């Protein structure tokens, strides 16, 4: 490594490194702080993002503590990153990984072995590749010209017939190109009352109570913070759903009512239903929650309904309550029928989609599909107002205007038997959820959920629409680029790039990032379940052009006239 001359600020003296093997035995030395850029990679699973956040587990939180334990930060500066000029090249969201992140600061890099000491205090999913000396004014955030992100999108996500929602299946009946009902996922993308719309009302005008009389409800404190609830009455069973709306993902919410009350029926005239619906607690930054296995829970509920229903039938038969037996019998038969169908189709709910990723279909990412997907994605290239592709940023805010340098989806990557489209996005900077919403809308258009012309509408400053947010698991920071800095300081400082660590970074990416993305699809169907939410109930703006045709045409006319006047 080339060395730069030490300035006055570089000459700050500090204590001996805390990582010395035996500080008492070795003579006490005084080291100087050095301004360096540290290169690292990490898998975002289990972390609430890169940026330090009180009360949350973050990448920066673990990294700052490792820097202190490795002797790079003195006791007086522990937990105070501003004191050592801390900066990051990119701020990744919850669950998002990075193959090449860069952070900068003023650290004690002596004695030799800082990288090894840091890695010894970090979990395996965070890896320090190395560090390089930089100028005294260097800031990883300000000097980063471009950020390159990659989203690994399963090929089946672009197939309109894969994992269709219930609405699409019903609409295709009799069309000659019918869609098969998805039996691989436990959810169907139904609308969840209270999130995208209002809670359904009973015939008496009262809202349904989620936790009804004799009901059992609860909240699970697992990674996806799911709530479960099951509604049970007699007559028929309607399958549950999984839906995403306003950039959020929901899993099954189940509430179990007491079976065997003296009266059976009610608002449906003696035929009530079992609804498995979903709701998810909103994450701090509106993150999509995916990755909760709900299949086994739903299956156990069905088993309990069968057992409870049979016991009530037998009990009432002994009491001569013929009316109840007649009403309760359809419940048992329907539940058993649903279980038999699972066995016949070879789908095991306990896996909740472990087999879904390995299923083959006739769809492939050929030349025609590649050309169309890239054509849709090219709408993002250039400077646009992306206020519809983030949260809490208004169209009038100057920060909503972002410059996208390129968007390419030409390569196919095969990981653990699943084919992924490698979507590479390069831009100056990105807002919260921006890339995931860009991917979400592009996928919706590829699946024919909305016309391609909706893309131009979504990028208009005067239009406010809600676009889907793709799961975070497939997104990772590929590299931060420092082109201007390298050009200016090429004669006195080392180039800031991943070239020196390319082999190690690739090995880490394959072992931790790629394997995690594939396993999430195999075990939990992160993208497969999300696809069921792409319907017009959850996203009414998919038919924005139909409902606002006159308004859109009038605005287009005004724009055309303004352009003609300028010419």
N, C-alpha and C positions, 0 to 999 in steps of 0.2 A: 504494500500500500504506500502511496506517496504521502508525504507529510507536508502540512502547511505550517507556516511560521506561527508561533504562539503569540497571541495578542495579550493585552493587559487583562482582558476578561478571561482569556484561556488560562491565565496564570494563577487563577484562584486556587489556593492550596486547600487540601482536604485531608481527612484522616486516612489511615491505612485501610485497605479494602477489608470488609468484614468477612470475605470469603477465604482469607488466608487459612492454611491448614492449622497452624498453631501460632496465633498472634503473640502469645507470651514468649515463645521461644525465639521467634525471629526478631531482628532489630526493627524498631519502629521507623517507618518511612512515610514521607509526605508526598502525596500524588497530586497531579494537576487535573482539573476537569477539562474534558475535550468535547467540542461540539461534534456530534456524530449523527448519522442516519442509520437506524437499525432496520434490517430487513427480516420479516417474519411471515409466517403463514398460520392459519388456524381454521378449525372446523367450528362453525357457529352453533352447533347443536347444544342445547342446554344453557346458552348464554342469551342475555337480554340485549345483545348488540355490542358494538365496539366501544362506544362512549361510556365513560364512567357515570354511573347513576346510583345515588345513595339507596341502599336497601336492595339492590339488584345485583345479580352476578353478571359481570361484564368482562370483556377481554382486557380492557384497560385496567380494571381493578386488579386482576390477577397479574398483569404485566408490571404494574407499578410496585406491587408487593415483591415480585421476583427481583426487580431492579434494586430494591432496598436490601433484600436478603443476600444478593450477590455482591453487595458492596459498591454498586454504582451510584447510589444515592445516600447521602449522610443522614444521620438520625434527625437532624433539625429540619430536613426537607421531606421527611416521610409523610406521604399523603398530601403533599403540597406541590403538585406538578408545575405550577406557574413559576416556582422558584428555580426550576431547572429548564425553563423554556420548552415545555412539552408541547408537541404538535403531532397530528396524524395526517396522512395523505388523504384518507377517505374515512367516512363514518358509516360503517355498515349497520343495517338494521338487525332486529332480533332474528336469530336463526340463520342469518346470512354468513357465508364463509369467505375466506380470503386466501388466495394462493400466493399473493405477493403484496403484502401491506408494508408501508414504510412509516416509521415514527422517528421523530428527531428530538434532541435535547442535549443538555450539558451533563455528562456523566464521567465518573471515574472509571476509565477503561483499563487501568493497570491495577494489579499485576496481570500478566497475560492469562488467557483462559476465561475471559468474560462470557463468551458465548456458551461454553460448557457449563459455567456456573448458573447462568440464566436458565438454561434448559433443565438443569437439575431441580430447579424450584418451580417449574411449570408443568402442567399436565401434558400428556402425550399429544393431545389435540391442538396444542399451541407449540410451534417450533420456531426458534430463532435460527436464521440461516447465517447471519453475519452482520457486520457493521462497517461503515466507511466514514472517514473524516470529511467534514464539509466546512464551508465558510462560516464565519462567526454569525452572519446574518441569516443563515439558512433557516427556513421554516417549511416543514414537510407539506403543510396545507397550502401555503401561498405559492410555493415554487413548483407545485405539481400542475403541469399544463393540461394533462388529459388523464381520464380514468377509463380503463377498459374493463368492462364487466362481461361475464358469460352466464347465460341461463341455459341449463340443460333441460330441454323440453322433450318428454316422451313422444315418439312418433305417433302413437295412437291418439294423442290429444288433438291432432289435426284431422283425424278421421271423423266425419260427421255422424257415422253410424256407431262409433265406439262410445259406450257409457252415455246413452241418450237419457234425457230427463223424461218424466212421465208425459209431459205435455207434447213433446216431439213424437213419442211413440203413438199417442192417441191421434195426433194430427196426420200421421203417415198411413193410418188404416184406410184401405181401399184405394190408395194412390198408385198401387202397382210397384211401389218401392218401400214396402213396410219395414219399419225398424223393429228389431227384437228387443223385448224388455230386458233390461240389464239384471241378471241374476247374480252377478259377481260382487256387487256392492250392497251394503246393508242400507244405504240411503238412496233416495230417488230425486233429490233436488226440489222437494216440495217447498212451498212458501211457508215460512215460520211466522205465525201470528205475532204481532207486536214489534217485529223488526222491520220488515219491508211493508207491512200493512197493519191494519188494526186487528185486535183480538176478535174472533168470531163471537157473535152474540147468540144467546139462546132464544127460543120462541117468545119468551117473556120479556125480552129486551135487556136481560142482564148479561154481563160478560161472564165467560166461563172462568171458574177458579182453577188455577193450575194445580193447586193442592186441594183436591176435593175431599169430602167427608170420607174418612177411612183411608185416605190416600197415603202413599209412601213416597216421599221425595227427598232428595239430598244433593249435595254438591261434592264433586270429586276434586281433590287438590292436586291432580296429576298435571303433566306438562301442558295439556290443552285446556285445563280448567273447565271441564265440561260439566253441565248440569244434566241430570237424567230424570225423565218423567214418562210414565206410560198411562194412557187413558184406556180403561177397560169397561165395556158394557156388553150387552148380549146381542147376538144377531150376526154381525159380520166383522171382519178385521181389515183395516186399511193399513198398508205398509207405511213405515216411517220414511223420513227424508233427511237429506243433508243439503244445506243451502248456504250460499255465500251472498251477502249483500252489503253494500257500503264498504267493501273491502274487508269483510269479515267472513270467517268460516265457522259453521255450526255443526255439531255432531248431536247424536241422539239425546233427546231429553225425555225421560220416561217417568210417568206417574202411574201407580197401580191402585185402582179403586177396589173396594171390597166387593167380592163376587158372592152373590147369594143373598142379597137384600130381599125383603119381602115383596118388593115390587121391582119388576125388570122392564126396561123400556124407557119411557120418558119422552123427550122431545122428538125422537125419531119414530114414535108410534110402536114401541116395543123392540125396535132394532137399533141398538147403539153400536159404538165402534171402538176399536183399539187403535189409537193413533200413536205412532212413534215419531216424535218431532224433535227438532234440534235447536239448541240455543247455546251460545258460547259467550263467556264473559269477555268483554272487550279488553284487549291488551293495552298497555300504556300508550303505545304509539299507533294504535289501530291495526296491529299486526294481524295477519291471517293466522288462525290457529288450525293446524292440521296435524295428524299424527296421533290420534287416539283410537285404540281398537275398541269399537263398540259392538262388533258382531257377536262376541261371546256374551255380552250383557243382554243383548236383544234375544239371543237364543235361550238364555236362562229364564228370561221373563216369559217367553212362550211356553217353556216347560212348566213353569209355575202356574201359568194360566190353565194348562191342560190338567195338571194335578188338582188344582183348586176346583176347576169346573167339574171334573169327574166326581170328586168327593161330594160336592154340593148336589149333584144329580142323584147320587146314591142316597144321600141323607134325605132329600126331599121325596124320593120315591118311597122310602119307608114311612114318611109322614102322609103319603097320599097326595102330595102337592103336585098334581099332574100338570097344572099350568106352568109352573116353574121349570119342570123337566123339559117341556116342549120348547120353552124359550132358551134354556141353557144349552141344549143339545147342539145347535148350530155353532156355538163358540168352540166346543171341543172338536167337532168335525172340521171346522175351518182351520184351526191351529194345527191339527194333525195333518190336514191336507197340505198346509204350507211346509211342514217339516218333510213330508213325503216328496214334495217337489224339489226340495233341496237335495235330497238323497238321489233322486232320479237325474238331476242335472249335474251331480257331482260337485256341488258347491258346499263347502263347509263354512258356516258362519263364524266358527271359532277362529278361523284365519283372517276374517274380515278383509279379504282381498289379497292374501299371500299368493294365490294362484293367478290373480287377474293379470299381472304384468307378463306372465309367460304365455298367455293365450295368443294365438296367432289369428290374423285376419287377412283379408285380401288386400288391405291398404298398404301402400308403401310410399316412401318419400322419394318419388321419382322426379324426372325433369319438370313435368307439368306442375306438380305440387310445389317443388322448390321455386320455380319461377313465380308462381302466384304468391307464395308466402313472402318472398323477397320483395315483390311488387307492393304488397300491403305494407311491409316494414319500411320501405323507402319513403313513405309519407312522413316518417319521423325525422328524416335527415334534414338538417338546416336549423335555422332559428325559428322557434315557434313558441306560442304561449301554452304551457303545459299545466295550467291551473286545474284542468279536469283529470290530471294524472297524478295528483298528490292530495294531501289533506291540509286543511287550515291555511291554505294560501289562496288569496283572492286573485281574480283575473287582473285587477288594477295594480297589483303588487309587481314591481319591476323584477323581483326574484323569480316570478313565474316564467319569464322568458329564458329559455335554455337553448344551447347550441349543441346539436347532435352531429358528430362528425361522420359516423358511419353506423350501419346496422346490417349485418350479414348473417345469413342462416344457410350456409352452403355445405357444411360438414355433418356427417353422421358419426356418432360415438356409440360404441356398443359396450355396455357395462353389465356384467352378471346376467347376460341373456336379454337385456332390455336395450332397444335402440333409442338413442336420444338425438334430437336436432341441436347442434351447438349454435346458439344464438349469441353472436358477439356484438356488443354495443359499445361504441367509443364516443365519449362526450367530454366537454370541459368539466362539468359538474352535474350532479343529479340531486333531486329533491326526495323527500320521504316517499317511499313506495313507487316512485316514478317508473322505474324499469319494470317492476312487477305488473303495474297497470298497463304499460305499453305492451307487454307480452300478453296480458289478459285480453285486451281488446283485439289484438291481432289473432289470437286463437279463436275468439268468438266469431270473427269475420270468416276465418277459414272453415269453421263449422257451420257457416251459413245462418248464424243466429241473427245477423243483421246485414244490410247491404254494405258493400265496401265504401260507398260514398259517406258512410257515417264517420269514417276516419277524418275526412276533411272538416266535418262539422265539429268533431271533438277537439280539434286544434284551434277553433275560433275563439277569440277573446270574449265575444258577446254571448256565447252559448255555455250554459251550465248543464252538464249531463253526468250521470253516474256510470263509470266503466268498471268492469270486473278487475279484481286483483289476483294475480296468479300466486300459488303457494310460494313461500320464501325458500323452501328447501333446495330448489334447483339453482338458486342464484349465488354467484361468488365473484369477488373482486379478483380479476386476473392479473392486473398490474397497474401501478400508477406511473405515469411517464413524466420525466423531467427534461424535456428536450431543450428548452431555453437555457436552463441552468448548466446543462452539460456543454452546450455550445460556448457559453460565456467563460466557464472556468476549466475548459478542457486542458489548458496548459499547466495548471497548478494543482488541480484536484482530480481525484478518480471519478470516472463516469458513474452516475447513479443509475444502475439498471440491474436486472436479475440475471444477466449473462453469466456472472461468476457462480451463481447458485442454481443455475437452470436444472441441473441433474438432480440435486437434492430436493428442490422445490417440486419437480415433476413426481418424484417418488412419494413425497408427502401428499401431494394432491390425489394421486391414485389410491393411496392407502387410507386416507381419512375423509377427504371431501367427496370423491367420486363414489367410494363404497357406501358412504352415508346416504347420498342421493338415491342410489339404486336400492339400498335396503329399505328406505322409507317407502319407496314405491312397491317393493315386493311385499312388505309386511303390513303396511297401513294404507296403501293406495292413495298417497297424498294428492296427486294430480287427478287420478281416476275419480275420486269422490268429489273433487272440486268441479269436474266437468258436468256433474248432475245439476249444478246450480245455474248453469248458463241457459236461462230461459227468460221469457218476457215477463213472467210474474216477478221474478227477483230483480230484473233490470228492465223496467218499462221503457227506458230510453233507447232500447234496441229498435223500437219502431218510432223513434223521434221524427224521422223524415215523413212518415205517414201521417202523423198527428199534427205536424207543423209545416206541411208542405208549402202553404201559401206564404207563411212568414219567412221560410228559408228562401223561396223564390224571390220575394221582395228584397231581401237583403242582398242576394246575389246580383240582382239588377242594379242596386245602388253601388255595389262594389265595382261592377263593370263600367257603370257610368263615370265613377270617380277615376278609374284607370284611363278611360278614354280622354277625360279632361286633362289629365297629367300629360298624356302623349301629345 
